[in-house]
Amino acid sequence: MNITILDTATLADTSLDSLANLGTLSCYDLTDPQDVVSRCQDADIIITNKVVIDQKAMSQLSNLKLICVAATGTNNIDLDAAKTHNIAVTNVAGYSTPSVVQHTFALITNLLGNTHRYIQDCQSGKWQQSPMFCRLDYSFNDMSGKTLAIIGYGSLGKAVADVGRAFGVNVIISERKGHAPREGRVSFEEAIKTADIISVHCPLTDETRDQIAAKELNMMKSTAILINTARGGIINEADLVNALANNVIAGAGVDVLSKEPAEENNPLAIYQGDNLLLTPHIAWASQESIARLVAEIALNINAFSQGEARNRLV
């Protein structure tokens, strides 16, 4: 089998031996759209994280039998076209849960403790200038006793809730916006209004796009913090910056943007306030997480070669 990886750079320095053992492996760090067909002309299997494989490309790749998405989301693959061309598609779910949960709480604890600001002070020599043994310039707040609202209660949301409970928070689960709450959940509006910490873990869909914008931000407590390690576009970026700049909410931790990599004029990328922590879509990418991802892709390919349907979307 000829296996082509179109964006090996997204797999960092993880060993690809498990994939190389399955066939002839061709690797490209990154691939521009115009190069997809030429690089995959002989490929039986394509592995892609974010490179788009559309109808036009599939129609020109007569050898292609399987597309392995090196991620959970499959918005970069035309699934209808894959069905038409009898091309199987697999993804990988759950591999990054520990990594995302860890990063979520790194953002939360840094914001609640103003850790980033204290680190900056130590680096700039302000601790050395302190008249007492410590500095207490910025607030440091306990997570224990706070209310944590989870928006998106899949495997990630559930894992964040479990860790939150270990910190002593009161976890509430938000119902989908505009829907009556099911048993064990609260309405979206109640979650927004009552939470001290809101953590977003839902997918980006037409329904969830801009689901947190100016109206919802103004409903939040002024002391609340907002975390998004899910998808950019769920929170309106311009409205969030306005809320942060005017102290409508206390802070935000954001790992994802509506367009990535960040554009120079993105409101969150431009904002310089110390109540925002912005990270470059790294929540999923612990070394262990990527190793699990590669191992799962290898299992998907092996299952496909054996005529088994494993993690199949098409």
N, C-alpha and C positions, 0 to 999 in steps of 0.2 A: 504494500500500500504506500502511496505517496501522500505524505502529510505535510501541509504547509501552515506555518504559524505566521500570521500577518502582523502581529504587534507583540513580539517577544519582550520588548522593553517593559510591558505592563506586568510581566512575571518576575521582574527584578533579576536576581542572580540565582533563582531556584534551579536545582538540577532538573534537566529534561530527559534524563536517562529512561524513565518509565515510558516516555513517548517515543524516544528513539528506538526502543526495543520492539516497537509495534510496526515499524516500517521505515521507509526512507524519509528523513525529516529535513525540511527546508525552513529556515528561520529568517525572518526579517524584523528588525527592531521596530519599525513603524512603516505603514504603507499608506500612501496617498490614494485617493479614490481612483485616479486614472491608471494606477498600477495594479489594481486588484486582479484583473483578468490575465494580464501577462504573467504575473507571479504565480497564478493558480492554474495555468493552462493544463498542467499534467496532474493536478491534485485530485486524489480520490477523497481526501478529507481536508477541510479547512478548519483551523482553530483561530478564532477571533474574539477579542475582548470588546473593542469599540469600533473596529473597522466595519463599515456598512457593506452588507452583501444583499443586493437588490435584484429585482427581476431582470434587469439588463445584464448584470454580471452572470446570473445563473444561466441565462439563455445561451451564453457563450462558453460555458464550462461543461462540456459534454461528459467528462470523466467524473464529475463531482457527484458523490454519493451521500456525504455526511458533512454537516456544518456543526462544529462543536463551539458553543458560546462559552468563553472563559469567564463567565459571570452568571448571575441569576437573571437579570433583565435581558430581554430579547428584542428590544425596540430597534436594534440595528439590523435585524434580519426580516426580510419580507417573507413571513410565514405562509401567506397565501401562494406566493410564487414557488416556495419550496414544495408545497403540496402539488402544485401543477407540474413541477419538473421531477416529482418523485424523489426529492432530496430530503433525507432525514435531518432533523435538527434536535440537538440536545443542549441542555444547560446544566448548571451546578447550583444547587441551593443549600444553604445552611453552613457552608464552609467558613464564612467570615463572621459568624455570630459572636464568638469570643472576642475577636478583634474590634468589632463595632461597639459591643457593649463596653469594653475597656475604654475606647476613645470617647464614647458618650459620657462616661463618668469622669474622664480626665477633663473634659470641657466643663462639666458641672462643678467639680470640686475646685478647679482653677477660678471660675467665676465667683463662686460663693466665698472663697478664701482670698480673692484678689492676689493669688500666688504670682501671676505674671508680673504684676506691678511691684511686688516685693522683690522678686528676682531682679528686675530692672534697677531697683534702688540699690541692691547689693552690688550689682555690676558697676553702677555709677559712683560708688563710694559713699552713699548716704548713710549706710549703717555705721561706717567708721566715724561719722559726724554726730551720731546720736548721743544725747546727754544721759541715756539710760541703756540698760542691757539689751533692749529690743526696740523695735519701731512699731507703732500702732497707728500709722497714718491712714490706713484704709480698713474698711470693715472686713471682718472675718466671721462668716455665718455658718452655723451648724446645718447639715443636711437633715439630721434627725429631727423629727417633728414637723418637717415641711410636707406639703402635699405635692406629689408628683403625678402629673397627668400624662398618660400614654396615648398618643394619637397614632393608630395603626397597631393592632394587637395580633400580629403574626408572630413568627418565631422570635424575631428580634425584639419586638415590643414586649413579649412575655419574658424574655431573658433580662431585659432592662428592668422590668417590674420586679423580678426575683431579686436582683442585686439591690435595687432601691429599698426593698423591704429589709434586707440585711443591714442597710444604713439607718433603718428606723424611720423611713418615710411612710406617709400615708399614700398608697397608690390608688389612683382612680383611673378607670379606663373610659376613654371617650368613645361615644357612638359616632358613626359617620355623620358628617355635617348634613343637616336637613332631614335626618331620620329620627324616629322615636327611639328612645334608648331601650335596648334589650336588657334582660335581667343581668345584673352584675355590672352594668355600665351606666354612665351618666350622659346627659345630652352634651353635644359638642359645645354649646354655649356655656353650660355649667362648668365644663372642664376648663374652658378658656378663662372664665371669670374667677374661679376658686383656686386654681393651681398656683403654687409658688414656683414650680418648675414644670415646663412643658417640653416633652421630648417627642419628636416627630419620627415615625417609623413606617409610614404608609407609602405606597407606590405613587408615582406621578401619573395621573390620568386626567382626562378632561374634567372629571368631577373634583379632583384634588388640586388642580392648578390654581394658584392664588387663593387657596382656602384660608390662609391667614394673611390678611391685608390690613389696611388702616382701621377698618371697623373692628376687627378682632383684636388688633394690638391695643386699641383704646379701651377694650373691654377687660384687658388683663390688669392685674395688680401692678402698681408702680414699682413694687419690689420684686416682681417676677423675672425669671430668666427663661429664655427660649432656646432650645437646642434642635438643630436639624442635621442629622447624619444620614438622611434618607435620600432625597433627590432635590436638586435645585428646581425652582419654579413652584414648589408647594407654598413657599412663603414669598410674598411680593417683596423684592429686594429694595426698591426705592422706599416703600412704606416702612420697611424695617429700619433702614438707615434714619429716616425721619423720626421714628419712635426712639431710637437710641440717642440721637442728637438732642432730642428734647426731653429726655428722661421720662418718656411715657412708660417704658419698662426699664428694669435695672441693667439687663445685659443679654447678650446672645452668643451662642457658640455655633458656628456654621462650618460644615465640612464640604458642602456641595453648592454649586451655583447653577443658574439657569443655562449658562453656556460655559463649557470648559474646554481648554484652560481659560482662566479668568481673562476677560477682555479689559483693556486699560481703562475703559470708561464704566466698568461695572460699579454700581454704587457701593457695594460692600467692599470691593477691592480698594476703592478710593478712600473710604472712611478711615479716619485715624484715631477715633475715640478709643479709650482704654476699656470700654464696656463691651467691646466686640472681640471675640477670638475667632479668627478665620484660618482654617487649615485647608490644604490643597487636595481634597478628596482622598484622604489617607486612612479613613476609619476602617476600611475593609482589609488593609494591606499589611498586616503583620507578616513576618517571615513564615510563621506557622500556618497562617491563613492561606498564603499563596501556595505553600507546599501541599496543603489539603486540596486546594483547587486543582493543581496539576495532577495529583493522584486520582481525583475524581474524573478528570477528563480522560485519563488513561483507562480507567474502568469503563467509562462510557464507550470509548472506541473499541475496547476488547469485547464488550457486550454486543455492540453492533456487528462486529466481525463474526460473532457466534450466532447471529440471528436473533438476539435477545433485545427487548425494548427496555432500556434503562435510561431514566431521565429524559425520555422522548417527549418533545413538544409537537413534532410532526413525524 
